[in-house]
Amino acid sequence: MNASRLYRGAVLGTLVALALTACSSDPATESSDTAAATVTVEDNFGTQTVTVPPKSVVATDNGTFETLDTWGVPLAAGAVSLMPKTISYTEDDSIVDLGSHREPNLEAVVAVEPDLIINGGRYAQFREQFEELAPDATIVEVAPRDGEDFAEELKRGTTVLGEIFAKEAEAQELNDALDASIARVQAAYSPDQSVMGLIVSGGEIGYVAPSTGRTIGPMFDIFGLTPALEVPEGTDNHQGDDISVEAIAASNPGLIIVMDRDAGTSTGGGPDYVPATTVINDSQALQNVKAVQEGNIIYLPADTYTNESIQTYTEFFNSLADLLEKNAQTAENK
């Protein structure tokens, strides 16, 4: 056999060996090595499977903005127009702004090719549109559900986000802090003190119905607050329900909880903005109310209307506990 044949034979043998080696590799092993990791969570719509870590995140639920911001979760797109200036995402020009819920630019979500959309709140109505525009994205919604324990709902949503972003320990810390703030208020509050919830918007005072009213309403259930006034068919109107200041004064609440709606919107700081403190203080009809005379008026954090995060509630509950504990201490010293 000549050298040329020997060479060709050797080359052929090598090629056959390589082919056999390639054929003998385990496709299942190769697939498992490259397969993306996932986590399964339970949200408002059932079981959701999320690829982790998500590469392109969209957030529209104002109850999640501060948590995601605190955890350093980068956003590809979001309802930036709904975010208060206290959220650092508002300073990141790389985030595609989907606009407010009143004039949304939903189609803009297509450009960022999201694999996760954290939807809800004011954007809850657009779930189906997101499903059509981003069919490959997992949509997760954890906004507090109607009819459920509000505090538990806040913690549930935080836990789900922690599972998705590998922040389980941080989520537990937030939940524990909320529990601790609630316990403080419950220990310091006496049912003998009647409470009124108010929303100030556009210089007008609106009534917040216990349980059902916007933001403040659930606090009546969480703390067992005694309503100073109960109006039939109270709503969750974002400006509160219409009520006369005379009716508020007649109910004579011992504690008034106020949300300044405009302070948490683009109106805050504008030329026509009237702070809630000014509206309350300038109302002659309220000057003889017990809460006003005793200084028992407490305001939610300025950005609350557009930042209804678990951190916002914890911050306010601790402030409320501070006031109640101070009053109790003062009463003991008399």
N, C-alpha and C positions, 0 to 999 in steps of 0.2 A: 504494500500500500504506500503510495507516494505521500510526500509531505503535505501536498495541497489537500488530499482527501482527509488526512488526519486533522488538518486545521479546520476544514468545514465540519467535520464530525464533532470536534470539540465545541465549536461555536453553537451547533445545533443542540448539543447536549445541555449547554448552559442556558439556552433559551427555553428549552423544555422544562428545566429545573425551576427557572424563574416563574414560568407560567403555572406550574404545579403549586409553587409556594403562594402565588397570588390567589389561586383558586381555593387553597386550603385555609385562607384567613377567614375568621368568623365574622360575618356581616353583623350579627347581633351585637358582638363586642364593639365593632367600629361604630355602630349606631348609638350604643349606650354612651360611648365616650363623647360623642358630639351632641347628644340630645340636651336640650335646654332644661334647666331645673324649674320646677313649678311648686306653688303652694296652693292649697285649697282652703278657701275661706267662706264663711256664711255672711251674706249681706242682706239687704232689704228685699232682694229678689230671689234668694236661695243660695245654692252652691255656685261659687265662681272659682275657676282655675286661672291663676295668674302666673305668667312666666316671670321668674326672678333671676337676677334683679331686673326690673323693667328698664328698657332702654330709652323709651320715649313716653314721658308721663304728662298727662293733661289733668288739671284740677279746676273744677268749677264750683265746688261746694264750699261756701264761706265758713262752714264749721270746721273745715280741715286745713285751711290755709296756714294758720299759725303753727299747728303741729308739724306739718310738712316743712315749713320754713325753719323751725327750731331744729329739726332733724337734718337739715341740709339737703333735702331732696331736691334735685334739679328739675325744673319744669321745662318742657318743650313748648307748651301752650297752656293758657288758663284764662279765667275770667278776671284779668288784671284790673279792668275798669271797676270791678266790684270790691277790690281790695283796698283797705285803708292804708294810709302811708306808714303805719306801724309794721307792715309786712314788707320784708326786704325785696320780695319779688317785684314790687312796683318800681324798683330802681334797676331792674335787669332788662335792658333793651333787647336781649336775645330771645326773650319769651314772647311768643306770638299771642297777642291780646285778642281773645274771642269776643270782647265787648261786654256790655251789661246784658241782663236778661231781657231788657226792653228793646234793645237794638242789637241782637247778637249777630256775630259773623261766624256762624257755625261751619261754613264751608272752609274756613281757614284751618280747621283741624286736619284736613286732608294732607296739607303740606308737611306736617310733622310726623306723619305715619305712626301714630301712637300704638303702643301695645297695651297701655293701661289708661283708662279714663276714670278719674274719681269724680263722679257726678253727684248732683243732689242740690238741696236747697232751692234757690231761685231758678236753677237750671234743670230741676227735676223733670220739667215738662218737655225737655228736649232729648230725652233718652232714646226715643225711636229714631230721631234724626241722626244721632250719633251712631246708632247701630247701622244705619244705611251708609253714612259717610265714612265710617271707620270699621268695616266688617271684621277686620282681623284683631281689633282691640277688645280687651276684656273690660267691661264696664262694672265698676264697683260703687255701690251707694250705701252709705252708713249714716245718713242724717237721721236724727231721732224720729222714731215712728209715732204717729198719733195713737193715743190710748195706752202707751207703754210708760213704765216708770222712767221719767226723764233723766235722772242721774245715771241709772243703769244703762240707758241708751247712749249717753255720752261716753261711758266707759267701754261699752261694746264697740262703738266706732273706733275708739282709740286702740283697742286691742287688735281689731282687724288690720288697721294701718300698721301696727307694730309687727304683725305677722308678715305682711307683704314686704316691708322694708327692713326686715331683720332688726327691728328696734323693740323687741319684746320687753327688755328690761326697762327701757325708757318709757314705754307705754304703761307698764305697771307703776312706775314712779308717778306718772301723771294721774293715774286712777287712784292711787293711794293718797295723793295730795288732795284730790277732790273729796274723797271720803273723809279725810281729816278736817277739811274746811266745813263740811256739812255737819260733822259731829260737834264742832265748836259752836255753830249757830244753834243747833238743837239744844245744846246744853245751856246756852245763854238766853234763849228766847222764852218769854212767858206768854201763854195764851191770853193773859189779861190785856195785853197790848194789841190794839186793833191796827190793821195794816192796810194801806192803800197803794196800788201800783199805778204809775202814770207814765205816759209817753208824751214828750214835748216835741212838736214838729211844726215848723213854720210859724212859731210864736203862739201856737195853740196847744192847749192841754187836752190830752185824750186819756180815757179811763181804760185800765187794763183789767180784764175780767180774771178772777181767780181760776186757776187750772188751765183754762183755754186761751187766755190772753197771751200776746206776743212776749216772749223772753221772760218777763216777770211772772206771768201766770203760773208756770210750773212750780215756782218757789213756794206757793201757798201749800202745795201738796208735799213737797220735799220737807218743809220745816213745820208743817201743821200751823201755818199762820192764820190768825183770826181776821177775816175780811171786815173792813170797816163798812163796806157797802157791797151789796150783791145785786147786780142789774140782770134781769132776765134776758136770756139769749145773748150773752156776751160773746164777742167774736175774737179772732186772732188778727184783727186788722193791724197793719204795720204802723198806723198812726194812732192806734187805740180807738176806743169807741167814743162817740160824741157824748159829752156830759157837761153840765154847767158847773162852773167853779162853785156856785152856790150849793149844789148838791154835794160836792166834795167837802165843802166847809161844814155842811149840816151833819155829815157822817163823822166829823171830828176824829180823824185817825190819829193814833199815837205815834205811828211810824209811816213815813212816805218813802217809797222806793221809786226812783225816777230814771228813765232812759232818755237821753238826749239824742233823738233820732238823727237830727241834722249834723251833729258833731261827728257821726260815723259815715257821712256821705260827702260828696264833693261840695255840698252847701256849706259845711263847716269851715269857718274862717273867711267865707265870702262876705261881700259888702252887705248882703241882706240877712246874714246869719245873726240870730238872737239866741244866746246861750240859754239853756233850760234854767240855769240858776237865776238869770235875770227875769225870765218869765214868771217863775215861782215867787221870787222876792218882790216883784212889782205888782203882784195880784193882791189888791186890797181885800178881796173876799176871803183870802186864805190867812190873813194875818192873825186871826184869833184861833186858828186851828191848833190843837195841842202839839202836833208834831212840829209845826213851824215855831211855836213859842219855846219849845224845849230843845230845839236844834236837832230833832230826829228826822232829818231829811237826808237821804243817802242816794248818791248818783252812781249808776253803773259806769264802768270805764268808758271813756269818750268814744272809743272805736267799736263799742259793742254791737251796734246795729249791723255792721258788716264784718264783724269778727266774733262770731258766736262759738268760739272754740272752747274746749274743756279748760284751757288755761284762763280764758276770760271769766268763766263762771267761778273757778277756784279763786281767782284774784278778788272778785267781788264778794264771794261768800266769806272770805277772810276779813275783808273790810267791814262787812256787816257784823261779823262776830266781834271785831274790835269795838264797834259802836255799842253793841249790846252788853259786852263785858264791862266797858267803861261806865255805862249807865247803871249796871248792877253794882259796881264798886262804889259809885257815887251815892247810890241809895243806901248802901250799908254804912257809909261814913256819916250819914245825916243823923 
